[in-house]
């Protein structure tokens, strides 16, 4: 019955967590700090909304010029 230091060190069972989800990691453009790679899946309507905003702001700008 040894109560002192163990002579054999038990190897703990470590579970490796793999990132096997379908979420892309990294960047959409490799050299750019923005947007993240999952930007297209998080905000699929972003190009449409941005286009509508540009059109609306452009119409307001043109109406103020008259």
N, C-alpha and C positions, 0 to 999 in steps of 0.2 A: 504494500500500500504506500505509494509515493505521493506525498503532498507537496513536494518541492517543485523544482523546475522540471518541465516535461522533457524527456529525451528525444521524443519525436514530435515534430510540429505538424498538427493536422492541417491539411490543405482545405481551406474553406471553399464551398461550392459557390462560385461566382457566376451569376447569370449575365451573359452579355446581351445588352439591349441593342438590337440592330434597328437602324432607321429604314425599315422596309416599306414604309408607307409611300403612297403615291405623291406625296408633297415634294416638289422639286426643291433642292437646296441650292444656295448660291445666288447668283444674280442673273437677271434676264439678259443683260448685256455685260459681258465679262469684265470690262474695264470701268463700268459705271457703278457708282455707289447706290443708284436708284434706277429702276424699281427692283424689288426682290423678285425672285423667280416665281413665286406663287401669286404675284400680283394679278395675272390674268385669270386665275381661278377664283381669287377672292372678289374681284370687281369686274365681272364680265361685261357690264354695261358701261364701263368707263369711256371707251372711245365714242359711243353713241351720245352720252351725256356731254362730253367735252365738245363734240361737234355742235350739238344744240346750243350750248352756252356761247360758243364762238359766233354762231349765226345770230342769236338774240342780241348779243353785245354789239355785233357789227351793224345790225339794223338800228339799234338805239344810237350808235355813233353817227350813222348816215342821216338819221332823222334830225339830230341836233345840228348837223352842218347846214341844213336847209333853212 
